[in-house]
């Protein structure tokens, strides 16, 4: 069972490239500042966050490289780990082979695991790796941006919820009592039957998307302030993915046939930013991503449409060394977890007292009431000369999920970036 559950988790974790269909928190500042970027993310990552900000880049050239991963346990991760640690499926197989060999500890393990499996129906585990390489040259930006939304969702057949076993002819309960002289009850109600025959399973589904944008931002100077307009045309390559995974070790194939399909399309992003003349340290901005609603295919011929995403932001340099920024999603963005949408609001502070040191912090939250992560706290540290800076940032939810008495954050993210400027 430990090997089997590890395969289930690994198949979800090992999808290592591309884009979730929600506005990603991407960039060394954004991750640390509560996701705020639309009005504050000038430089190379403006190509993704808001191409209008390419028109206000501080340096002639900026190159950035980053990689990160986030994990959000909607309940399934903790359940898998509890089943794995307890050896539940191994004990189930032991019972199906020889009920008389079960110890009191085995019976307690089965009863506890039965409750875990029944309760995990509809729960999910979401893993989102992301990475980017981006170059800003004056008001132009190019790059490769990748992130993913891959989710494993537990589907538990609630009619097969009993600890019934069979010797091939009769149906027995956990104590070895014959409850049916045939296998009919076993076939109709046994949890073991559902696990062996794929009635209780994990559905892994996702879209893996890489974006290669070419972007430009231009500044228009008026008496009332500076108005910036930017756009990005991007090539998008997607791999849509769906797979039904068994969570037992019945001796049959570990998984059903993997179903994935590659397709490509083009996307259009548009950004606006405004610096009023009465407050030159203030930036107001809005960005629209995927305005043309690009579509990608699943292997069964169905379409996945990337709906347009809209986000607004405000940034203000309170002092020469202190910036504050806030972003809010203007659209509700779908995720692969049907019950949870994404509409984020967040912000933070960026304190940079010298050219070689920056300290950031913030918070963010999903406005969707069904999101269980609550307020997510963010922080980051940048250190190094402008031509080579290392930036480490992270996010964490104070809400926890419990595995065998140990608490883990329900949501967490870590990101490492390298930046060089001239």
N, C-alpha and C positions, 0 to 999 in steps of 0.2 A: 504493500500500500504506500509506503514512503516513496518508493521509486515511482509509483503511478501518479501520486499527487504531485510529486516534483515535476513530472512530465507535463501535467496540466498547467502548473504555474509557469513552467519554463516556456511552454508554447505561447503563453500570453506575454511573458517578459521579453522574449527574444525578438520581437518585432522592433527593429531598431531605427527605422527611418520614417520620416515624414509628417503630415499635417492633420490636426484635429479640426472638426468643423465648428469651432468656436474661436473667438479672438484670443490668440495665444499670448501669454506673458513671455515676451522674447526680448532679450537684451540685458546687458550687465546692469543697467540702471533700473529697468522696469521690474525685473524679478525682485530687487531689493526695496523698491519704492511702492509696494502695494499694487503693482501692475501698471502704474502710471507711465505713459510714454507718448501719447498722442501730441502733447504740447511741449514735451521736455526732451524727446529722444532725437536730438540732432546728431549728425555724424553718420557712420556706416549703417547702423540699424534703423535709421529713418527710412531706408528703402522699404522695410517691412512695416514699421509702425505708423509712419506718416511721411510720404515722399515730399510734402510741402516743406518739411524742416530741413531738407537738403539745401534750401536757399539761405539758411542761417547757420551753416556749419562754421565752427570756430577755426578749424584747421583746413588747410588745402587738401590734405590726404589723411584718411583714417582707415585702418584695416582692423577688423575684429574677427575673432574665431571663438566659438563657444560650444559647449556641450552640456546638457543637463537632462535630468529625468525627474518626473514626479510620479507619485503613487497615491491613489485615492481608494481606500477600502470602504466599499459600500456594504460591508458585512461578509462577503464571500471569502475574502482573504483570511480573516480570523477563523472562519469555519473550516476552511481547508487545512489551516495550520493545526487546529485542535484535532481534526480527524487524523492528520498525518502523525502528530506526536503520540496519539493514543494507540495507533495501529488498528483503527476500527475495521477497515476492510479486511485486513489479515485475519482478524478475529471472526468476521462474518464468514470468510472462506473456511476457516477452521470449523465453525459451527456447521456449515453445509456439508463438510466432509465427515465429521464425527461429533455429534452433539454431546456424547458422553464424556468427551475430553475437555469440555469447558469447565473452567474454574469459576469460583464466585467473582473473582476479579474480572474474568472474561465477560460474565453476564452483566456486571455493572458497566463495563466498557460498552457493550452492545446497547444497553438501555440509554446510556448517555449519548452515544453516537446517533442513535435513532432520533433523539430530540434535536440534535444539531442539524442533521440532514433535513428533517421536516421543516425546521425553522429557517433554513437558508434559501428556500424557494424565492426567486426573484431578486436575491442579493447579487452584488457584482463586485468585481475587482477591476480597477481602471489603471493602466500604466501608460504614461505619456512621455516617451523619450523625445528629445529635440536637439537640434544642432544647427549651426549656421556658419557660413564664411561670407563676409561682406566687405566691400571696398567702396569708400566714398572718395571721389576726386572732384574737388570744388563742389559744383551743384549737381553732379551726376552720382548715381549709385548703381552698383551691380552686386550680385551675390547668389548664393544658394542657401535656401532656408528650408529646413525640414523639421517636422514634428508629427505626432501621430495620435490618433484616438483609437486605441485597441482595448476592448473590454471583454471580460469573461463573465457571463451571466448564468447563474445556477437555475436550472429548470428541474423541479422535483415533482414527480407524479404523486399527487396527494392521495390517490386511491390505493397506491402501493406503499403503505406506511407501517406494515406489521413485520415483526421479527419472526417470520415463518421460514422453515427450511424443508428440504425434501431429500429423500434417498433415491429418487427416480420414480417412486410409485406412490408414496404417501406424503402428507403434509404434517409437519411437526411444529410445535411452538418452542420457545427458547428453553423450556424445561424438559424437552424430549417427549412431551405428550402428543399422541396422535389426535389431531383435530379434524382431519379429513382423510379417509382411506384412499383418496385419489389426489392428484396434483392440481385439481381445479382451484382450490382455495389458494394454493401457493402461486399459481399463475395469475390469479385475480388480485391478490392483496400483498404479496411478499415484496419487501423492500429489496431483498437480494435479487429477486426476479427482475425488478425494474432496473437495478444497477447493471445486471448482466446483459440485458436486452436493450439498453439505450433509452429506456423510458425516463429515467432520471439521468441527467447529463449536464455538461457545461457547454453553453453556446458561446464561442469566441467569434467576435465580429469586429470589423474595423475598416478604416480607410487609411492608407499609407500614401502620403502625398509630398512630393518635392516641388518647390517653387524656385524658378530661376528668373528673377525680375531684372528689368532695365528701367531705371527711374531717373526722373529729373525734377528739380524744384526751381522756381523762379520767383524773385522778389520784385514787387511793384511798390514804389515809394510815392506816397501821396501826402498831402499836408495833414491829413488825419491820422497818419501812421503807415506802417509797412504791412502790405498784404502779400501773402505768399501762396502760390498755387503749385501743386506738384502732382505727378501721376506716375504710375508704374504699369508697364505691360509685362506680363510674366508668362513663361511657359510652365505648364503644370503637368507633371506625370504622376499618375496614381496607380496604386495597387489596391484594389478592393479585396476583402478577405472575409471568408466565413468558414467556420469549421465546428463540427459537433464532436465534443470530446467526452469519452467515457470517464467515469471516476472510480470504476472498479478495476480489478485485475483478473478478469474471468478467463483469461487464456485466449480470448479472441483478439482481433486487431485493436491496438491501443486507441486508434481514432478512426473516424470515418474518413472518406477521401477528402483531402484538403481542397478547398475551392477558392481559387484566387484568379484575378484577371487584371491585366495592365491596360490602361488607356491614358490618353493625353488630351489636353485642351489648353486654352489660353484664358488668362484672367486679367481683369482691369481694376486697378485701385486708383482712387482719387483723394487727395488731401488738400485741406485749406488751413491757413494759419494767419493770425492777425496780431500785430503789435501796435496798440494805440499810441498816438503821439503824447497823450496826457499821462501815460504810464508805460514808458519804453521797456521796463523790466517785466511787463506782463505779456503773456502769450495765451491767446485763445485759439483753439484748434478743433477741427473735426475731420474724420477720415471715413471713407467708405471703401470696403474691400469686396472684391469679387462682384462688381456691379453687373457683370454680364451673366451671372448665375451659371458658371460652368458645370457641366454634367460629366459623370463618370459611370462606368458600367460594372455591374456584378456579373458573375459567370452565367447566371441564369437569364441574363438579358435585361434585368431590371435596372433602373437608373438611380443614381445618387446625385441629387442636385445640391450644389454648394450655394446656399442662399446668401444674398448680400448681408454684410455685417457693418454696423455703423457705431462709431464710438466718438465721444467728445472729451476734450481735456482742457485743463487750465494749468499754467505754470507761472510761478512768480519768483523772481530773485529778491528775497527779502533783504539780504545783504550781498555783498560781492562774493562771499564764501558760503551762502546758504540759499538753497532753492527748495521750494515746496511745489508739489504737483498733485493733481487729482484727475482721475479718469472715470468715466461711466459709460457702460454700453447703452446705446440708444435702441438697440434691437435685442430681442430674445433669441438666443442661438441654440439650436438643437444639439443634443449629444446622443450617443448610442444607448444610453440608459433612458428608456422611454419616460420614466417618471421625473427625470431631472433635466431641466433646461439650464442654460448658462446666460446670466446677465450680471456681469460683475461691476462693482464699484470699489474704488480703492485709491489710495494715495500715500504719499510719504515725503520725507525730507532727505536732501542730499547736502551734506556738509563737507566742503572741500577747502580747508584752510590753506593748503599749499598745493602746488602742482603735482606732488608725488603721493598725496594721501587723500582719500575720500571715505567717509563713513555715512551709511544710508540706513534708513529704517522706515517702516510703514505698516499698513494693514489693508486687507481687502476682504470682500464678502460677496457671496452670490445672493442676488435679490430673490431668487427662486426659493419659496418657502419649503420645498421638498429637499433642498440641499442640506445635508447633515453635518458638513464640516464646520459651520459657524464662521466666526471671524478668524481669518488667517493672518498671522503676524509674519512680517518679512524683515530681512536685514541683509546688509552686504558691506564688504570692505574692499576698497581698491588701493593698491599700493604699487609704486614704481614710477620711473621717469616717463615722460609723455611718449617717448619712442618705444617703450616696452612696459606695459602695465599689466599686472595680474589682478583679476577681480573675482572674488568668491562671494556668492549670494545664496540665500535660501529662504524657504517659506515653510511654515508649520502651523497646523491647526492645534489649538489647545484641547479639542475634543479627542478622545482616545477610543481605541478598540482593544479589547482584552483577549490575550492568548495565554491560556494556562496560568492565569494570575498575573501576567505581566502586561502593562499598558503600553501601547504604541500609538503614535499620532494617527488620526484617521486620514489626514492628508499631510504630505510632506514633499518638498522639492528642493533640489540642490543644483547649482549651476556654476560652472567655471568658465571664465573668459580670459582671453589674451587680447590686448589692444595695443596698437602702435599708431602714433600720430606724427605728422610733420607740418 
